[in-house]
Amino acid sequence: MNAKVLEITQRIIERSKESRSTYLTQMKSAHQEGVSRQAMSCGNLAHAFAACDTHDKSELAQNRLPNLGVITAYNDMLSAHKVYEDYPKNIRLYANKHQGIAQVAGAVPAMCDGVTQGQPGMELSLYSRDVIAMATAIGLSHNMFDATLCLGICDKIVPGLMMGALRFGHLPTIFLPGGPMPSGISNEEKGRIRQLFAEGKIGREELLKGESDSYHSPGTCTFYGTANSNQMLMEIMGMQLPGSSFVNPGTELRDLLNEEAVRIAIENSKLGFERSIANIVDEKVIVNGIIGLLATGGSTNHTIHLIAIARAAGITINWEDMSDLSDVVPLLTRMYPNGAADVNHFHAAGGMGFVIRTLLDHGILHEDVYTILGKGLSKYKQEPKIDNHQLIWVDGATESLNESIIRSVNQPFSADGGIKILKGNLGRSVIKTAAVSDDQRIIEAPAIVFHEQSDLIKAFKNGELEKDFIAVLPFQGPKHNGMPELHQLTPTLTILQKKGFKVALVTDGRMSGASGKVPAAIHLTPEAKDGGMIAKIRTGDVIRLDSYRGELTVLNEAEVTSREASYISNEDTFAFGRELFSNVRKLVTKSEEGASFLF
């Protein structure tokens, strides 16, 4: 094993010793109490299986077969989750075939960030993660279940499902992905169309056609943003079947993988605490998740979500851990926005099996972990195939099938993983450098302060931004307005960068999970709402962002420090249900603590 990976893992273990011990004691106690449907009152049981068929009623009444609790995030709004529409019916059939029963225990909300980007509803997106965790707990609270099946793919949904399932950590849990939609127009073409629209060279009709040709059918969006980073994480953390993340929906292989996941869940329900999610998700598995994120150039949103997931399991991690791991984890993939390929191309070029193989072979991943398949991550070098309509497992790719998309550890795209912590008199933030060119990794320029994305776009259209500058957007943090993604800034700042100007972004908000070529110091803490230094920045202050040295500083520090912090009130905002979350804004933790109102 890589010595640095071992060192960081050990410090996480030491830091988490007390909280992890408490968590495991709680989960083992819940496991010992178990699921005993015979101990429930007749009225409890009658309500629980009233809608079941005769066979399932009899088996549940006699407590003879394992019962799988399905938590579904199905809705028609998310193309990725549309595919889950018929899953419950099929899961019930698979369960009966393999001597089990399945019931939908509950449903959770599932926002589409692609729909709410730049809209008021985006202010609820991050909060929805913790709501999903609570909804998962409500579904499982009926205590009718011997294992959990989670149906979720997209941005806040998988982290929320993980957080909720970990609070029922005594149960074995398996995630069932839905798979990406087939590839549409190329990512280069999509980017070209967006840039032409931002420059005013095409109209809304042409832009909409381009977007529709990209996002065109049921399945996950094919770029490597938060949704597909979620799938990578669930696979490298051993929470779903090997090679299952990027199999297209509506295929025979997808159906066979779903049946196998149900069979494994039934088997795991009989094997005791070893196969529980509490036992699987330990400190080493969390480190493996971080390593996977770094090696694949995954979403910056997971610098928040992984912290919250870890806390749900009694484990404390921080940005320092991620940044230090980034120093020794090489970047192995190029997927949009870090390259031209999409996840379908990545899967065809060797996919997760090859990534896991090369990381294991070079001692950068922990192999001695538990997964839904038992002890050892080496099983995840395999990939699924079909033989005469039967699912079989074969050795995955031993070398990259396309080195412009995926490479081995000894021939990486970059020696580091591309997510770094920035520290300085402005506070602490993170930056993703996987797609940032070397000549853009240090930016020193005057600040221009904007309060909304639309302000920056308006200034651009008025020709006011033809110069070097660092855009500063305060009051975008979790405590102020829910930390919406600032995705609309990407095309505009990219155009200015291509014109030769040095531009960057500093904000206490989030960038898109598909953060791109513009250097962005994001998730800044303390946030403006907490009186952070960003609330004192004024247009003209000179800021230095150095992603090599990990520095973020305002150069006229004495002058800035002496100022009164600006303040923007949003307490009288009543639209799109945001007022329902006013108390949440008071409870939510800092970005580096997971931006959670639960942990």
C-alpha positions as CSV (number, residue, x, y, z in Angstrom):
1,M,0.0,0.0,0.0
2,N,1.0,3.5,-0.7
3,A,2.5,4.9,2.5
4,K,0.7,8.3,2.3
5,V,-2.6,6.6,1.8
6,L,-2.0,4.4,4.8
7,E,-1.0,7.5,6.9
8,I,-4.1,9.5,5.9
9,T,-6.3,6.5,6.6
10,Q,-4.8,6.0,10.0
11,R,-5.3,9.6,11.0
12,I,-8.9,9.3,10.0
13,I,-9.3,6.2,12.1
14,E,-7.7,7.9,15.1
15,R,-9.8,11.1,14.6
16,S,-13.0,9.0,14.4
17,K,-12.3,6.5,17.1
18,E,-14.9,7.6,19.6
19,S,-17.7,8.5,17.2
20,R,-17.1,5.4,15.1
21,S,-17.2,3.2,18.2
22,T,-20.5,4.8,19.3
23,Y,-22.0,4.3,15.9
24,L,-21.0,0.6,15.7
25,T,-22.3,0.0,19.2
26,Q,-25.7,1.4,18.2
27,M,-25.8,-0.6,14.9
28,K,-24.8,-3.9,16.6
29,S,-27.5,-3.3,19.2
30,A,-30.1,-2.8,16.4
31,H,-28.8,-5.9,14.7
32,Q,-29.2,-8.0,17.8
33,E,-32.7,-6.8,18.3
34,G,-33.2,-7.8,14.6
35,V,-36.4,-8.0,12.6
36,S,-38.9,-10.2,14.3
37,R,-42.3,-9.9,12.5
38,Q,-43.7,-12.5,15.0
39,A,-43.1,-10.0,17.8
40,M,-45.3,-7.4,16.1
41,S,-48.9,-7.2,17.0
42,C,-51.4,-8.8,14.7
43,G,-52.7,-5.3,13.8
44,N,-49.2,-4.2,12.9
45,L,-48.7,-7.2,10.6
46,A,-52.1,-6.9,9.0
47,H,-51.4,-3.3,8.0
48,A,-47.9,-4.2,6.8
49,F,-49.0,-6.9,4.4
50,A,-52.6,-6.0,3.6
51,A,-51.7,-5.1,0.0
52,C,-49.5,-8.2,-0.6
53,D,-50.6,-11.3,-2.6
54,T,-51.6,-14.5,-0.8
55,H,-48.1,-16.0,-1.0
56,D,-46.3,-13.0,0.4
57,K,-48.9,-12.6,3.2
58,S,-48.4,-16.2,4.3
59,E,-44.6,-16.0,4.3
60,L,-44.5,-12.6,6.1
61,A,-47.0,-13.9,8.7
62,Q,-44.9,-17.0,9.4
63,N,-41.6,-15.0,9.2
64,R,-40.1,-17.6,6.8
65,L,-38.6,-15.5,4.0
66,P,-36.4,-12.4,4.0
67,N,-38.3,-9.2,3.2
68,L,-36.4,-6.5,1.2
69,G,-37.4,-2.9,1.8
70,V,-37.2,-0.9,-1.4
71,I,-36.5,2.9,-1.1
72,T,-37.3,4.5,-4.5
73,A,-36.5,7.9,-5.9
74,Y,-38.5,7.3,-9.0
75,N,-40.1,10.2,-10.7
76,D,-40.8,11.4,-14.3
77,M,-38.8,14.6,-13.9
78,L,-35.4,13.0,-13.9
79,S,-34.5,11.1,-17.0
80,A,-32.1,9.0,-14.9
81,H,-35.0,8.0,-12.5
82,K,-37.7,7.5,-15.1
83,V,-36.1,4.1,-15.7
84,Y,-37.1,3.1,-12.1
85,E,-40.8,3.2,-13.0
86,D,-41.1,-0.6,-13.4
87,Y,-38.4,-1.7,-11.0
88,P,-40.6,-2.4,-7.9
89,K,-42.8,-4.9,-9.9
90,N,-39.7,-6.6,-11.3
91,I,-37.9,-6.7,-7.9
92,R,-40.9,-8.4,-6.4
93,L,-40.8,-11.1,-9.1
94,Y,-37.0,-11.5,-8.7
95,A,-37.4,-11.7,-4.9
96,N,-40.0,-14.5,-5.1
97,K,-37.9,-16.4,-7.6
98,H,-35.0,-16.4,-5.1
99,Q,-37.0,-17.2,-2.0
100,G,-37.6,-13.7,-0.7
101,I,-40.2,-10.9,-0.6
102,A,-39.9,-7.3,-1.5
103,Q,-42.0,-4.3,-0.6
104,V,-41.6,-0.6,-1.5
105,A,-40.9,0.8,2.0
106,G,-41.1,4.4,0.9
107,A,-40.2,7.0,-1.7
108,V,-37.9,10.0,-1.4
109,P,-37.9,13.4,-3.2
110,A,-35.6,13.6,-6.2
111,M,-34.8,17.0,-7.7
112,C,-33.2,17.4,-11.1
113,D,-30.5,20.1,-10.8
114,G,-30.5,20.3,-14.6
115,V,-34.0,21.7,-14.4
116,T,-33.4,24.1,-11.4
117,Q,-30.0,25.4,-12.4
118,G,-30.1,29.2,-12.2
119,Q,-33.7,29.1,-10.9
120,P,-35.1,29.9,-7.4
121,G,-35.8,26.2,-6.8
122,M,-32.0,25.5,-6.9
123,E,-31.8,26.9,-3.4
124,L,-33.6,23.8,-2.1
125,S,-31.3,21.4,-3.9
126,L,-28.6,20.8,-1.3
127,Y,-31.2,20.8,1.5
128,S,-33.0,18.0,-0.3
129,R,-30.1,15.6,0.5
130,D,-30.9,15.6,4.2
131,V,-34.6,15.5,3.5
132,I,-33.9,12.3,1.4
133,A,-32.0,10.9,4.4
134,M,-34.9,11.5,6.7
135,A,-37.4,10.1,4.2
136,T,-35.3,7.0,3.8
137,A,-35.3,6.6,7.6
138,I,-39.1,7.0,7.7
139,G,-39.5,4.3,5.1
140,L,-37.3,1.8,6.9
141,S,-38.8,2.7,10.4
142,H,-41.6,0.1,9.9
143,N,-39.0,-2.5,11.0
144,M,-40.5,-5.0,8.5
145,F,-37.3,-5.5,6.5
146,D,-34.2,-7.8,6.5
147,A,-32.3,-5.8,3.9
148,T,-32.6,-2.6,1.9
149,L,-32.5,-1.9,-1.9
150,C,-31.9,1.7,-2.8
151,L,-33.1,3.1,-6.2
152,G,-31.3,6.3,-6.7
153,I,-28.7,7.8,-9.1
154,C,-28.6,11.6,-9.2
155,D,-26.9,14.5,-7.4
156,K,-28.2,14.7,-3.8
157,I,-30.2,11.5,-4.0
158,V,-27.5,8.9,-3.6
159,P,-25.7,10.8,-0.8
160,G,-29.1,11.2,1.0
161,L,-30.0,7.5,0.5
162,M,-26.6,6.6,1.9
163,M,-27.0,8.8,4.9
164,G,-30.5,7.4,5.7
165,A,-29.5,3.8,5.1
166,L,-26.4,4.2,7.4
167,R,-28.8,5.1,10.3
168,F,-30.3,1.7,9.7
169,G,-26.8,0.4,9.4
170,H,-27.6,-3.1,10.8
171,L,-29.3,-3.9,7.5
172,P,-27.5,-5.1,4.4
173,T,-28.0,-2.5,1.7
174,I,-27.5,-2.6,-2.1
175,F,-27.8,0.2,-4.6
176,L,-29.4,-0.6,-8.0
177,P,-28.2,1.9,-10.7
178,G,-30.4,2.6,-13.8
179,G,-27.6,3.3,-16.3
180,P,-26.8,6.2,-18.6
181,M,-28.8,7.1,-21.7
182,P,-27.2,6.3,-25.0
183,S,-24.8,9.0,-26.2
184,G,-26.3,12.0,-28.0
185,I,-24.4,14.7,-29.8
186,S,-20.8,15.0,-28.9
187,N,-19.7,17.0,-25.9
188,E,-17.6,19.3,-28.1
189,E,-20.7,20.1,-30.2
190,K,-22.8,20.7,-27.1
191,G,-20.1,23.1,-25.7
192,R,-19.8,24.8,-29.1
193,I,-23.6,25.5,-29.2
194,R,-23.6,26.8,-25.6
195,Q,-20.8,29.2,-26.4
196,L,-22.4,30.5,-29.5
197,F,-25.6,31.2,-27.5
198,A,-23.6,33.0,-24.8
199,E,-21.9,35.1,-27.5
200,G,-25.3,36.0,-28.9
201,K,-24.6,34.3,-32.3
202,I,-27.5,31.9,-32.1
203,G,-31.0,32.1,-30.5
204,R,-32.9,30.1,-27.9
205,E,-34.4,27.8,-30.5
206,E,-31.0,26.6,-31.7
207,L,-29.8,26.2,-28.1
208,L,-32.8,24.2,-27.0
209,K,-32.4,21.9,-30.0
210,G,-28.7,21.3,-29.0
211,E,-29.6,20.6,-25.4
212,S,-32.4,18.3,-26.4
213,D,-30.1,16.4,-28.8
214,S,-27.8,15.9,-25.8
215,Y,-30.3,15.0,-23.1
216,H,-32.7,12.9,-25.2
217,S,-34.0,9.8,-23.5
218,P,-34.5,7.9,-20.2
219,G,-31.2,7.3,-18.4
220,T,-28.5,9.3,-16.7
221,C,-27.0,12.3,-18.4
222,T,-23.8,11.1,-20.0
223,F,-21.4,13.8,-18.9
224,Y,-19.2,13.1,-15.8
225,G,-21.0,15.3,-13.2
226,T,-22.3,14.5,-9.8
227,A,-24.8,11.8,-10.9
228,N,-22.2,9.7,-12.6
229,S,-19.7,10.4,-9.8
230,N,-22.3,8.9,-7.5
231,Q,-22.3,5.7,-9.6
232,M,-18.5,5.5,-9.5
233,L,-18.6,6.0,-5.8
234,M,-21.1,3.3,-5.1
235,E,-19.1,0.8,-7.2
236,I,-15.6,1.6,-5.8
237,M,-17.1,1.6,-2.2
238,G,-18.6,-1.8,-2.9
239,M,-22.2,-0.8,-2.5
240,Q,-23.4,-2.0,-6.0
241,L,-22.4,-4.8,-8.3
242,P,-19.1,-4.7,-10.2
243,G,-19.4,-3.2,-13.6
244,S,-23.0,-2.2,-13.1
245,S,-22.7,1.6,-13.0
246,F,-22.7,2.4,-16.7
247,V,-24.8,-0.4,-18.3
248,N,-27.5,1.3,-20.4
249,P,-31.2,1.0,-19.3
250,G,-33.6,-1.3,-21.1
251,T,-30.9,-3.9,-22.0
252,E,-30.9,-7.6,-21.1
253,L,-27.7,-7.1,-19.1
254,R,-29.3,-4.3,-17.0
255,D,-32.2,-6.7,-16.2
256,L,-29.9,-9.5,-15.3
257,L,-27.8,-7.3,-13.0
258,N,-31.0,-6.1,-11.2
259,E,-32.0,-9.7,-10.6
260,E,-28.5,-10.6,-9.3
261,A,-28.6,-7.6,-6.9
262,V,-31.9,-8.8,-5.5
263,R,-30.5,-12.4,-5.1
264,I,-27.4,-11.0,-3.3
265,A,-29.6,-8.9,-1.0
266,I,-31.6,-12.0,0.0
267,E,-28.3,-13.9,0.6
268,N,-26.8,-11.1,2.6
269,S,-29.8,-10.8,4.8
270,K,-29.0,-14.3,6.1
271,L,-25.2,-13.7,6.7
272,G,-25.3,-11.4,9.8
273,F,-23.7,-8.1,10.6
274,E,-20.7,-8.7,8.4
275,R,-22.7,-7.8,5.3
276,S,-24.5,-4.8,6.8
277,I,-23.9,-1.4,5.4
278,A,-22.5,-0.3,8.8
279,N,-19.7,-2.9,8.5
280,I,-19.0,-2.2,4.9
281,V,-18.8,1.6,5.1
282,D,-15.7,2.0,7.3
283,E,-12.8,4.4,7.3
284,K,-11.0,2.4,4.5
285,V,-14.1,2.4,2.3
286,I,-14.5,6.2,2.7
287,V,-10.8,6.7,1.7
288,N,-11.4,4.4,-1.3
289,G,-14.3,6.7,-2.2
290,I,-12.2,9.8,-2.0
291,I,-9.5,8.1,-4.1
292,G,-12.0,7.1,-6.8
293,L,-13.2,10.7,-6.9
294,L,-9.7,12.0,-7.4
295,A,-8.6,9.3,-9.9
296,T,-11.6,10.0,-12.1
297,G,-11.8,13.8,-11.8
298,G,-15.2,13.5,-10.2
299,S,-17.6,16.1,-9.0
300,T,-16.6,18.8,-6.5
301,N,-20.0,18.4,-4.8
302,H,-18.5,15.2,-3.2
303,T,-16.1,17.4,-1.2
304,I,-19.3,18.1,0.8
305,H,-21.3,14.9,0.3
306,L,-18.6,12.5,1.2
307,I,-18.1,14.3,4.5
308,A,-21.8,14.0,5.3
309,I,-21.9,10.3,4.3
310,A,-18.9,9.6,6.5
311,R,-20.5,11.5,9.5
312,A,-23.6,9.3,9.1
313,A,-21.3,6.3,9.7
314,G,-19.4,7.9,12.7
315,I,-16.4,8.9,10.6
316,T,-14.9,12.4,10.4
317,I,-13.0,13.5,7.3
318,N,-12.1,16.9,6.0
319,W,-10.7,18.8,3.0
320,E,-7.2,18.4,4.3
321,D,-7.6,14.6,3.9
322,M,-8.9,15.0,0.4
323,S,-6.2,17.5,-0.6
324,D,-3.4,15.3,0.8
325,L,-4.7,12.2,-0.9
326,S,-4.8,14.3,-4.2
327,D,-1.0,14.6,-3.9
328,V,-0.5,10.9,-4.4
329,V,-3.6,9.8,-6.4
330,P,-3.1,10.3,-10.2
331,L,-5.8,11.4,-12.6
332,L,-6.6,8.4,-14.8
333,T,-9.6,9.5,-16.9
334,R,-10.7,12.2,-19.3
335,M,-14.5,12.6,-19.4
336,Y,-16.5,15.7,-20.1
337,P,-16.0,18.4,-18.8
338,N,-12.4,17.3,-18.3
339,G,-12.3,15.7,-21.8
340,A,-14.3,14.9,-24.9
341,A,-15.6,11.4,-23.9
342,D,-18.8,10.6,-22.0
343,V,-19.4,7.8,-19.6
344,N,-20.5,5.4,-22.3
345,H,-17.1,5.8,-23.9
346,F,-15.4,5.4,-20.6
347,H,-17.3,2.2,-19.9
348,A,-16.3,0.8,-23.3
349,A,-12.7,1.7,-22.8
350,G,-12.3,-0.4,-19.7
351,G,-14.5,1.5,-17.2
352,M,-14.6,1.0,-13.5
353,G,-13.0,-2.5,-13.6
354,F,-9.8,-1.1,-15.2
355,V,-9.7,1.9,-12.8
356,I,-10.0,-0.3,-9.8
357,R,-7.5,-2.8,-11.2
358,T,-4.8,-0.3,-11.8
359,L,-5.3,1.5,-8.5
360,L,-5.2,-1.9,-6.6
361,D,-2.2,-3.1,-8.6
362,H,-0.2,0.0,-7.6
363,G,-1.3,-0.1,-3.9
364,I,-3.4,3.1,-4.0
365,L,-6.7,1.5,-3.0
366,H,-7.5,-0.5,0.1
367,E,-8.2,-4.1,-1.0
368,D,-9.0,-5.5,2.5
369,V,-12.5,-4.1,2.8
370,Y,-16.0,-5.5,2.9
371,T,-18.4,-5.1,0.0
372,I,-21.8,-6.4,-0.8
373,L,-20.0,-9.5,-2.2
374,G,-18.0,-10.1,0.9
375,K,-14.3,-9.5,1.8
376,G,-12.0,-8.0,-0.7
377,L,-12.2,-5.3,-3.4
378,S,-10.5,-7.5,-6.0
379,K,-13.9,-8.9,-7.1
380,Y,-14.5,-5.5,-8.6
381,K,-11.9,-6.1,-11.2
382,Q,-14.5,-8.3,-12.9
383,E,-17.2,-7.2,-15.3
384,P,-20.6,-8.7,-16.2
385,K,-21.3,-10.5,-19.4
386,I,-24.2,-12.5,-20.9
387,D,-23.8,-16.2,-21.8
388,N,-27.0,-17.8,-23.3
389,H,-29.2,-15.3,-21.4
390,Q,-27.4,-15.9,-18.2
391,L,-25.2,-13.5,-16.2
392,I,-21.6,-14.5,-15.9
393,W,-18.5,-12.7,-14.6
394,V,-15.2,-12.4,-16.5
395,D,-11.9,-10.6,-15.8
396,G,-12.2,-7.0,-16.7
397,A,-9.8,-5.1,-19.0
398,T,-6.2,-5.5,-18.0
399,E,-5.2,-2.5,-20.2
400,S,-6.9,0.6,-21.4
401,L,-8.8,0.2,-24.7
402,N,-8.6,3.9,-25.3
403,E,-5.8,5.9,-23.7
404,S,-7.3,9.2,-24.6
405,I,-10.1,8.4,-22.1
406,I,-8.6,6.1,-19.5
407,R,-5.0,5.3,-18.5
408,S,-3.1,3.2,-16.0
409,V,-1.4,4.6,-12.8
410,N,2.0,4.5,-14.4
411,Q,0.9,6.6,-17.4
412,P,-1.7,9.1,-15.9
413,F,-3.1,12.3,-17.4
414,S,-1.8,14.1,-14.3
415,A,0.3,13.0,-11.3
416,D,-2.2,14.4,-8.9
417,G,-6.0,14.0,-8.5
418,G,-6.9,17.6,-9.2
419,I,-8.9,18.5,-6.0
420,K,-7.0,20.8,-3.7
421,I,-7.7,22.8,-0.5
422,L,-7.0,26.5,-0.7
423,K,-6.1,28.4,2.5
424,G,-5.4,32.0,3.2
425,N,-6.8,35.2,4.8
426,L,-10.1,34.7,2.9
427,G,-10.7,31.3,4.6
428,R,-10.7,27.7,3.4
429,S,-12.1,26.5,0.1
430,V,-11.6,23.8,-2.5
431,I,-10.6,23.9,-6.2
432,K,-10.8,21.3,-8.9
433,T,-7.9,21.6,-11.3
434,A,-8.5,18.4,-13.4
435,A,-9.5,20.5,-16.4
436,V,-7.6,23.7,-15.6
437,S,-4.6,24.3,-17.9
438,D,-1.2,25.0,-16.3
439,D,-1.2,28.6,-17.4
440,Q,-4.5,29.3,-15.6
441,R,-3.6,27.7,-12.2
442,I,-2.3,31.0,-10.7
443,I,-4.5,34.0,-11.1
444,E,-3.8,37.4,-9.5
445,A,-6.3,40.1,-10.5
446,P,-8.7,42.7,-9.2
447,A,-12.0,41.4,-7.8
448,I,-15.4,42.3,-9.2
449,V,-18.2,41.6,-6.7
450,F,-21.5,40.2,-8.0
451,H,-24.5,39.3,-5.9
452,E,-26.3,37.1,-8.5
453,Q,-25.2,35.1,-11.5
454,S,-27.4,37.3,-13.7
455,D,-25.4,40.4,-12.6
456,L,-22.2,38.9,-14.1
457,I,-24.0,37.8,-17.3
458,K,-25.5,41.3,-17.7
459,A,-22.0,42.9,-17.2
460,F,-20.6,40.5,-19.8
461,K,-23.3,41.4,-22.4
462,N,-22.6,45.1,-21.8
463,G,-19.0,44.6,-22.6
464,E,-17.8,45.4,-19.1
465,L,-15.7,42.3,-18.5
466,E,-13.1,42.4,-21.3
467,K,-10.2,42.4,-18.8
468,D,-8.5,40.2,-16.2
469,F,-10.6,39.8,-13.0
470,I,-11.7,37.5,-10.3
471,A,-15.5,37.2,-10.0
472,V,-16.5,37.2,-6.3
473,L,-20.0,35.9,-5.4
474,P,-20.7,36.1,-1.7
475,F,-23.9,35.1,0.1
476,Q,-24.2,31.9,-1.8
477,G,-23.4,29.6,1.2
478,P,-25.5,26.9,2.9
479,K,-26.6,29.1,5.8
480,H,-27.7,32.0,3.5
481,N,-29.6,30.5,0.6
482,G,-28.9,26.8,0.5
483,M,-25.7,26.9,-1.5
484,P,-27.0,26.7,-5.1
485,E,-24.7,25.7,-7.9
486,L,-23.5,28.6,-10.0
487,H,-23.5,26.7,-13.2
488,Q,-24.7,29.6,-15.4
489,L,-21.3,31.3,-14.9
490,T,-19.3,28.6,-16.7
491,P,-20.0,29.5,-20.4
492,T,-19.4,33.2,-19.8
493,L,-16.2,32.9,-17.9
494,T,-15.0,30.3,-20.4
495,I,-15.5,32.7,-23.3
496,L,-13.5,35.4,-21.5
497,Q,-10.7,32.9,-20.8
498,K,-10.6,31.8,-24.4
499,K,-10.2,35.5,-25.4
500,G,-7.0,35.5,-23.4
501,F,-8.2,37.1,-20.2
502,K,-7.1,35.8,-16.8
503,V,-10.4,35.0,-15.0
504,A,-11.4,33.1,-11.9
505,L,-14.2,32.6,-9.4
506,V,-14.3,32.9,-5.6
507,T,-17.5,32.0,-3.8
508,D,-19.0,30.5,-0.7
509,G,-21.4,28.7,-3.1
510,R,-21.0,25.6,-5.2
511,M,-20.0,25.3,-8.8
512,S,-21.6,22.6,-11.0
513,G,-20.7,19.0,-10.5
514,A,-19.3,19.4,-14.0
515,S,-16.8,22.1,-13.0
516,G,-14.6,22.9,-16.0
517,K,-11.6,24.9,-17.2
518,V,-12.0,28.1,-15.2
519,P,-10.2,28.1,-11.8
520,A,-12.9,28.3,-9.1
521,A,-12.3,28.6,-5.4
522,I,-15.6,27.3,-4.1
523,H,-17.4,26.2,-0.9
524,L,-15.5,29.1,0.9
525,T,-15.8,28.9,4.6
526,P,-16.5,30.9,6.8
527,E,-19.3,32.0,4.4
528,A,-20.5,35.5,4.1
529,K,-23.6,34.8,6.3
530,D,-21.2,33.9,9.1
531,G,-19.2,37.2,8.7
532,G,-16.5,35.6,6.6
533,M,-13.9,37.8,4.9
534,I,-15.6,37.3,1.6
535,A,-18.4,39.6,2.9
536,K,-15.8,42.4,3.1
537,I,-14.4,42.1,-0.4
538,R,-15.1,45.1,-2.6
539,T,-14.6,45.5,-6.4
540,G,-11.0,46.5,-7.0
541,D,-9.4,44.5,-4.2
542,V,-6.6,42.3,-5.6
543,I,-6.9,38.6,-4.9
544,R,-4.3,35.9,-5.6
545,L,-5.5,32.3,-6.3
546,D,-2.5,29.9,-6.4
547,S,-3.7,26.3,-6.9
548,Y,-0.1,25.0,-6.9
549,R,0.7,26.3,-3.4
550,G,-2.9,26.0,-2.2
551,E,-3.3,29.7,-1.4
552,L,-6.3,32.1,-1.6
553,T,-5.5,35.6,-0.3
554,V,-6.6,39.2,-0.7
555,L,-3.5,41.2,-1.0
556,N,-4.7,44.4,0.7
557,E,-5.6,42.5,3.9
558,A,-5.3,45.3,6.4
559,E,-7.7,47.5,4.4
560,V,-10.2,44.7,3.9
561,T,-10.1,43.6,7.5
562,S,-10.9,47.1,8.8
563,R,-14.2,47.2,6.8
564,E,-17.7,46.4,8.0
565,A,-19.0,43.2,6.4
566,S,-21.7,43.7,3.8
567,Y,-25.0,42.0,4.5
568,I,-27.8,40.7,2.2
569,S,-31.0,39.7,3.8
570,N,-33.1,36.9,2.3
571,E,-35.4,36.4,5.3
572,D,-38.4,37.8,3.5
573,T,-38.0,35.5,0.5
574,F,-41.2,33.6,0.0
575,A,-41.3,31.7,-3.3
576,F,-40.9,28.1,-4.5
577,G,-41.3,26.8,-0.9
578,R,-38.0,28.3,0.3
579,E,-39.7,29.8,3.3
580,L,-40.3,26.2,4.6
581,F,-36.6,25.9,5.0
582,S,-36.0,29.0,7.1
583,N,-35.2,27.0,10.2
584,V,-32.9,24.7,8.3
585,R,-30.7,27.6,7.3
586,K,-30.1,28.3,11.0
587,L,-29.1,24.7,11.7
588,V,-27.0,23.8,8.6
589,T,-23.3,23.2,9.3
590,K,-20.3,24.6,7.4
591,S,-19.3,23.4,4.0
592,E,-16.3,21.5,5.4
593,E,-18.6,19.8,7.9
594,G,-20.8,18.5,5.2
595,A,-23.4,21.4,5.0
596,S,-25.9,19.2,6.9
597,F,-28.6,19.9,9.3
598,L,-28.5,16.3,10.5
599,F,-24.9,15.7,11.5
